Amino acid sequence: MLTLFSWIVSSAMPSLPIKSVLSAEGARWFFGGFVDNMSSPLLVWLVLCAIAYGSFQNSGMKKLFHRKHTQKKMSYRQRHAAFMAIALLCVITAIVIMLAFVPHAVLLGVSGNLYPSAFSAAAIPIMAFTITFISIIYGIVSGSYDNTNNAVKSLYAGFSAFAPLFPIYILAMQLYKTITFVFL
């Protein structure tokens, strides 16, 4: 509808600053800039969250949280793996605090604020990495991963759960970029 609207309005009222997607310029923009239009931090976040979800689910940590609510007993290996996961979470949290929350920290912005800064730009990747790393360590220690191949498979297992979001992302991003092309 936007394509048809931009064509009609730009043809009927050429004095308006509306560009047509069906013009030569619009066709060059659409086909030549498609990859640039799709690449954004949101796509990277979607991929990282899919990796984190797959490793979290396949490592057994998801079952650990369900087990915690049903009060079932954990095996020795699961308790040891949970302790390791908590210890790693504390270490990673301490590192992030030292890198971002102390005065003159490396990840603070030029003005010393958290936003905008390297930390605010990397908050979601840091969380995704933390979940992925802790999940893989938990899976190895608890015995959920009996070999390296299973640990690697868990990294792409989340893409099946996130698969419906990728076409939605593509359509939404292309609509947004088309709106900015037509009106701005």
Salt bridges, closest charged atoms under 4 A:
none
